[in-house]
Each structure stands twice: as C-alpha cells, then as structure tokens.
Amino acid sequence: MSTPSDPDDGRFDPGLSAIVSERRQLINLAYRMLGSLADAEDVVQETYARWYAMSRRQREAIESPGAWFTTVASRICLDLLGSARARRERYVGEWIPEPLPDRREWGDGRPGGMTADPADRVTLDESVNMAFLVVLDAMAPAERVAFILHDVFRYSFAEVAEIVGRTPAACRQLAWLARRRIRASQPPAAPAARQAGIVRDFKRAWQAKDIDALIGLLDPDATGTADGGGLVSAMLRPLEGGERIARAFVTVAGLEPGLTILERTVNGQPGLVAQQDGVTVVVLAFDVVGERIKRIWSVLNPDKLRPWTTG
C-alpha cells in the first residue's frame, strides 16, 4: 500500500512498517492458496484496503497487525477458492496454475529494473512446484487453506481454526487428508541436476524433431496437459501416452519453425520457455520421475504469461 498516513489526519501510520514487512509473506501465502499471481496481488490489495478502512483507533487496538493481515488474507483466499470452482467449470479446456519465473534469470543489471514485480516476492521452493500446486488445486478450499497454513507456513491448528472457522481437531483432520493426497500423488522427485539434464535433452530432441529421442525421454504412461484459456490452438483435454505427446511436440515444431526454446526455471524447477519473435508463447513445466518425464504442463494462456514478459 502506498499510503503512508491515515487519510483522516495525515499523521504517520505506525502500522505501515507492519504492512511493508508482511507484504512478501502475504504474496507467498496467497499464491500458494490460489495458484495465481494476479489473484494473489488482488488479495493483498484487498487486505490493505480493509486495513485502511478502519479508523486509526481500531488499527492501534490490534495487538498483532501481522496476524491480522494473515487472517484477513486467508479468509479472502478461502472465499475466492469457493468461487473459483464455479469459474473453473466454465473455463475452456484444462486449468493449470499460473507459472512463476525466477527473475534472476531475466535481469539485465539495471538498478530497479525488475525488483518491483510481485514474482520477485514469491519464494521458490518445493511448495510452489507445478506438481504440488496441481494437487492443491484438486482439494476442497478449507482443506487447502488448512494444509498451507499449518504445513507450509507453520501456523498452529488453533490459529488455523480461527481463520477457517473450524475446530482445531477438524483443521488437523483437513491437513492430514491433504498430506495423504500429496504423498499419494507425488513420487520422489529426481535430483535437480538430473531433472535439468533430462529437460535439456528434451529441448534438444524437440528442436531436432527427433521423435525417437522424445519417446525415450517420456514415460510410456506420461500425461501432457495444456492450458490455453480458450485459444483455438490449445489442447482441450490432456494427452495420454509418451508416444502421443512426442508426436504432438514434433508437430508443433513443424508448424512453428520460428520458435526459440530457452531453458528457464519454472516454479523453482527446470523448465522450458518457447518464444515467437521475442514474445513468450508457452511455458513448460515438467515432472521428472526417475529417468523419465512423467508429466508436462504447457501454459499458453496469455493472461498467465504476463510475468514472463521481459520488457
């Protein structure tokens, strides 16, 4: 929030320091809950708006502004998750969480060139990798919020209960259910160096249109999912099978000969970005299990590619 003083009297707002210190935490929290950087930013702005809608006396009576911000932001996310289910039912094709870049790969050395982007304020760890976010997206809203608050951000179940409006015992059960879902759906990931090598080999095979090499890199039961947000060129349903996915990528390479494919970090893991005339047109996230690619998520929706704009 850029307003440093109370609109009522113009004096310095003692709560401003709390707002500034909590902003990164709130962005991290909201992105994990919603899977959308744009929605996370909206949540933070709405949280600030509610803070400044109170009188100075009301704000000064709050013992822990940080706890207040977390509670309000989490409740806004909980409401948004409920309405998001209805929106997803009307979404054209598959919905994939918004991919996050690692801005250190984009910087050009100019002071302040990219540090204002909210993507800079999202900590890239295992709780934002695409496989993790996809599992979270399948959970009920209260289950997702309880799990993220407790397991990722280490809030006690008593604190979680106050936020989600359930008993501590109920929140403990929700987090346990979420934990079980994640364990069941996520086999141990390959080491980062191995993932990077396999993704690099995939890039080379894709550029060479080497279908046999692509098939060799893909698990026979691999799944390819594309999110085009209604784009005619995007797949409306996931592709099943390594050979089908390999043939689809070779077809794309033949239809779009001008694609430039770059190795980039996507949600904290090795991924690929395809550009056409300098514009990012697709971001690819990979799930590598053992020596093979098990899942590929292709984001083509232009609204979700805005953080990947380098200009």
Salt bridges, closest charged atoms under 4 A:
ASP6 OD2 - ARG56 NE 3.88
ASP6 OD2 - ARG59 NH2 2.67
ASP9 OD2 - ARG11 NE 2.74
ASP9 OD2 - ARG56 NE 3.45
ASP13 OD2 - ARG59 NE 3.73
GLU41 OE2 - ARG23 NH2 2.97
GLU41 OE2 - ARG121 NH2 3.61
GLU46 OE2 - ARG50 NE 2.88
GLU60 OE2 - ARG56 NH1 3.78
ASP102 OD2 - ARG104 NH2 2.72
ASP108 OD2 - ARG110 NE 2.42
ASP117 OD2 - ARG103 NH2 3.32
ASP125 OD1 - ARG32 NH2 3.19
ASP137 OD1 - ARG88 NH1 2.71
ASP137 OD1 - ARG144 NH1 3.41
GLU143 OE2 - ARG181 NE 2.87
ASP151 OD1 - HIS150 ND1 2.78
ASP151 OD2 - ARG179 NE 2.64
ASP201 OD1 - ARG204 NH1 3.78
ASP219 OD1 - LYS294 NZ 3.58
ASP227 OD2 - LYS304 NZ 2.45
GLU243 OE2 - ARG247 NH2 3.07
GLU263 OE1 - ARG200 NE 3.10
GLU263 OE2 - LYS203 NZ 3.91
ASP287 OD2 - ARG295 NH2 2.69
GLU291 OE2 - ARG194 NE 3.38
ASP303 OD1 - ARG306 NH2 2.99
